[in-house]
Amino acid sequence: MPEDLNWAVGGEAGDGIDSTGKIFAQALSRAGRHVFTSKDFASRIRGGYTAYKVRTSVDRVESVVDRLDILIALTERTVEENLDELHDDSIVIYDGERSMMSDFEAPGEMTGLDVPLKRLAEDAGGAIMRNIVALGAACSVSGFDIEYLDESLEKRFGGKGEAIVENNKQAARLGAEYVEEEHDLSTPYDLETTDNDYVLLNGDEAIGMGALVAGCRFYAGYPITPATDVMEYLKGRIEKYGGIVVQAEDELSAVNMALGGARAGARSMTATSGPGIDLMTETFGLVATSETPLVICNVMRSGPSTGMPTKQEQGDLNQMLYGGHGEIPRFVLAPTNIAECFHKAIEAFNLAEKYQMPVYLTGDLALAVTEQTFAPEEFDMDAVEIDRGKVVDDETIDEWQNEKGQFQPHALTDDGVSPRAFPGTAGGAHMSTGLEHDELGRRTEDTDMRIEQVDKRERKVETAHEEEDWSYREFGDPDSDALVVSWGSNEGAMREAIEMLAEEDIDVRFISVPYIFPRPDLTEEVEAAEETIVVECNATGQFADLIEHDTLSRVKRINKYNGVRFNADELAEEVKAALGEAAEVEV
C-alpha cells in the first residue's frame, strides 16, 4: 500500500468547500504527487453537510480509505461526521473565534489547531478568503511547500486580476505563519514532492475530452446531477472545432436534438442521469429502429424517482440493458476508471457509427465527481482512431441503389450493417421512420420484411460480438481459487483491497468488466474458481444476476446501496468475510 496523506475540508453547502478542495488537489498534483479525491455533498444550494477529501501519495492511489489525517473543520458537525476516520495523530484545524466553534475541543488524543481563519483573511483583504488561510495552515502542518499552492491560486484566480491573486497568496501565508508562530507542533507529516507531471481530472471531464477527441460536434443536454459537468466541459471547447453545445428545455428535447444532429451527419451525444434516461427511453427505440448512431451517456445516481441526486449507486444496469418497448439492439459500455472514461467515450462513438446503433456510455457519481491524477501519456491523442463505418459517397452510392436509382438505407446485408449517406450526397436522398420499414425506409407491415428487418438489426450485435474486443480487465493472482468480479467504478477500490489482502497472505483474482452488452463470457473463469464474489453498488445484485445467467453458477454478492462508494478497507473486509476468513469489522 502507498504511504499516503488523507486530508479533508468540511462545512456547509455554500462555504466554498468544493473550490477549496480543488485548489489543494491541484497544488498537490503540480507538486508531482498522485491525487484521488472524493466528495460528500447535499442536493441543495446552501446548508447541509458537505466535504471534499483528498488522498495523496507519490505512488498511485485509486481509492478512498478509512483514515483522515488532517481535517479543516468549518463546523463542529464536520468533526462528528468524520469521527470514525480520525485517529490519535489526526490534526483538526478550526476557527475558535467563530461562535459555532468557540467551545470545540478535539476528541481523544488528536490535536486541535485553533487558527483565527476569518480574522487573518480580513487582514489579507477579505473574510471570503478564510478557506485559503486554512489551506496555508494545512501546508504548514503537512510540511507541504506553499509555493505549489501559489501556482494553484494563480490558476484559480488569475482571471480576476493580479490583486486578487496576491491577496489569496497573502492569506495562505498568514495561515501558515500563524501555525508556525503560535503552535509548538510536531507532526509526522512531511509531503514529498517530485518532478513528475500529472493531469488531474474527473470522470465527466474525461468523458467530455474523449467525446471531443472522437469528433463529437453536436451535444444537446439538460442540466442534471451528476452528468452536468460533461456539458460544462464541452461548452467553450467544442466550438473551437466547429461544434456546438445546446442546453435543451428538458431531456426529451435533448435526446431528440441529438438524434437530429446524428441524422445530419454529425457525431452527436447527450448525457443525463436516471430520471433523464427514463424520459429518453422512447426516443432510444427510435434511434435503434432508424439505425442512427448516437451516444447516450448515463451518469448513474441513487434512485428510483428523484432518489438521492448527489449519492452513489449503480442501479440503472437493467434499465440500460432492457429499457424500452419491443426488442432494441444496443451497446452498453461501463468505464472502470477515470482514464477509461476517455477511452470508452471514443470507442462508443466508433461503435455507434460502425454499427449504426445507440450506445449507452455508463458512468456513475463516484466516477463523475472524483478527480484523479494520470500521466499525460494516458491520453495519447495520436493513438486515437476514428471509424465512421459504412459511409457512402457520390462515387460508391450506386452500389446501394435499386434498379430505380433509389438509395437503400436499410439494405439487407450479411453483417446487418446498411450503408449510410450523409445529407447532400448525390443520389442518397431517403427517409427513415419509427414505423417498421423496408430497405428504402418506407413504412411496411409486410410480415416477411418485418422478420428480415428485425433479424438484420439483431445481426449487427452478432457481428460486433464476433469482430470487436470485449475483453475484461484482470488484476491480482490469476491462479487464485477466489474470484472477485465487478463492473464500473469499483475497480480502483478493489485493486487496493487486493493489495491489503495480499499482505495477509490472501490471494484473489479480480476481473473488472467494462462491457455490459455485449459482455465477455466468464463461464470458464467462474468454473475454475472455488468461490466467486460479485461486487456492485446496488441492492439486488443486477450484475451478479447476469453472471449467474451467463455461467449457470451461483455467486456470492457484496452489495452496497447506502449512497456511499466502496472504499478499499471495507472491500478487503467484505471479501474476507465472504471467503470465510476472519474479518476485523463488519461493514
C-alpha positions, 0 to 999 in steps of 0.5 A, a space after each residue: 500500500 502507498 504511504 499516503 496523506 488523507 486530508 479533508 475540508 468540511 462545512 456547509 453547502 455554500 462555504 466554498 468547500 468544493 473550490 477549496 478542495 480543488 485548489 489543494 488537489 491541484 497544488 498537490 498534483 503540480 507538486 508531482 504527487 498522485 491525487 484521488 479525491 472524493 466528495 460528500 455533498 447535499 442536493 441543495 444550494 446552501 446548508 447541509 453537510 458537505 466535504 471534499 477529501 483528498 488522498 495523496 501519495 507519490 505512488 498511485 492511489 485509486 481509492 478512498 480509505 478509512 483514515 483522515 489525517 488532517 481535517 479543516 473543520 468549518 463546523 463542529 458537525 464536520 468533526 462528528 461526521 468524520 469521527 470514525 476516520 480520525 485517529 490519535 495523530 489526526 490534526 483538526 484545524 478550526 476557527 475558535 473565534 467563530 461562535 459555532 466553534 468557540 467551545 470545540 475541543 478535539 476528541 481523544 488524543 488528536 490535536 486541535 489547531 485553533 487558527 483565527 481563519 476569518 480574522 487573518 483573511 480580513 487582514 489579507 483583504 477579505 473574510 471570503 478568503 478564510 478557506 485559503 488561510 486554512 489551506 496555508 495552515 494545512 501546508 504548514 502542518 503537512 510540511 507541504 511547500 506553499 509555493 505549489 499552492 501559489 501556482 494553484 491560486 494563480 490558476 484559480 484566480 488569475 482571471 480576476 486580476 493580479 490583486 486578487 491573486 496576491 491577496 489569496 497568496 497573502 492569506 495562505 501565508 498568514 495561515 501558515 505563519 500563524 501555525 508556525 508562530 503560535 503552535 509548538 507542533 510536531 507532526 509526522 507529516 512531511 509531503 514529498 514532492 517530485 518532478 513528475 507531471 500529472 493531469 488531474 481530472 474527473 470522470 465527466 471531464 474525461 468523458 467530455 475530452 474523449 467525446 471531443 477527441 472522437 469528433 463529437 460536434 453536436 451535444 444537446 443536454 439538460 442540466 442534471 446531477 451528476 452528468 452536468 459537468 460533461 456539458 460544462 466541459 464541452 461548452 467553450 471547447 467544442 466550438 473551437 472545432 466547429 461544434 456546438 453545445 445546446 442546453 435543451 428545455 428538458 431531456 426529451 428535447 435533448 435526446 431528440 436534438 441529438 438524434 437530429 444532429 446524428 441524422 445530419 451527419 454529425 457525431 452527436 451525444 447527450 448525457 443525463 442521469 436516471 430520471 433523464 434516461 427514463 424520459 429518453 427511453 422512447 426516443 432510444 427505440 427510435 434511434 435503434 429502429 432508424 439505425 442512427 448512431 448516437 451516444 447516450 451517456 448515463 451518469 448513474 445516481 441513487 434512485 428510483 424517482 428523484 432518489 438521492 441526486 448527489 449519492 452513489 449507486 449503480 442501479 440503472 444496469 437493467 434499465 440500460 440493458 432492457 429499457 424500452 418497448 419491443 426488442 432494441 439492439 444496443 451497446 452498453 459500455 461501463 468505464 472502470 476508471 477515470 482514464 477509461 472514461 476517455 477511452 470508452 467515450 471514443 470507442 462508443 462513438 466508433 461503435 455507434 457509427 460502425 454499427 449504426 446503433 445507440 450506445 449507452 456510455 455508463 458512468 456513475 457519481 463516484 466516477 463523475 465527481 472524483 478527480 484523479 491524477 494520470 500521466 499525460 501519456 494516458 491520453 495519447 491523442 495520436 493513438 486515437 482512431 476514428 471509424 465512421 463505418 459504412 459511409 457512402 459517397 457520390 462515387 460508391 452510392 450506386 452500389 446501394 441503389 435499386 434498379 430505380 436509382 433509389 438509395 437503400 438505407 436499410 439494405 439487407 446485408 450479411 453483417 446487418 450493417 446498411 450503408 449510410 449517406 450523409 445529407 447532400 450526397 448525390 443520389 442518397 436522398 431517403 427517409 427513415 421512420 419509427 414505423 417498421 420499414 423496408 430497405 428504402 425506409 418506407 413504412 411496411 407491415 409486410 410480415 416477411 420484411 418485418 422478420 428480415 428487418 428485425 433479424 438484420 438489426 439483431 445481426 449487427 450485435 452478432 457481428 460486433 460480438 464476433 469482430 470487436 474486443 470485449 475483453 475484461 480487465 484482470 488484476 491480482 493472482 490469476 491462479 487464485 481459487 477466489 474470484 472477485 468480479 465487478 463492473 464500473 467504478 469499483 475497480 480502483 477500490 478493489 485493486 487496493 483491497 487486493 493489495 491489503 489482502 495480499 499482505 495477509 497472505 490472501 490471494 484473489 483474482 479480480 476481473 473488472 468488466 467494462 462491457 455490459 452488452 455485449 459482455 465477455 463470457 466468464 463461464 470458464 473463469 467462474 468454473 475454475 474458481 472455488 468461490 466467486 464474489 460479485 461486487 456492485 453498488 446496488 441492492 439486488 445484485 443486477 450484475 451478479 444476476 447476469 453472471 449467474 445467467 451467463 455461467 449457470 453458477 451461483 455467486 456470492 454478492 457484496 452489495 452496497 446501496 447506502 449512497 456511499 462508494 466502496 472504499 478499499 478497507 471495507 472491500 478487503 473486509 467484505 471479501 474476507 468475510 465472504 471467503 470465510 476468513 476472519 474479518 476485523 469489522 463488519 461493514 
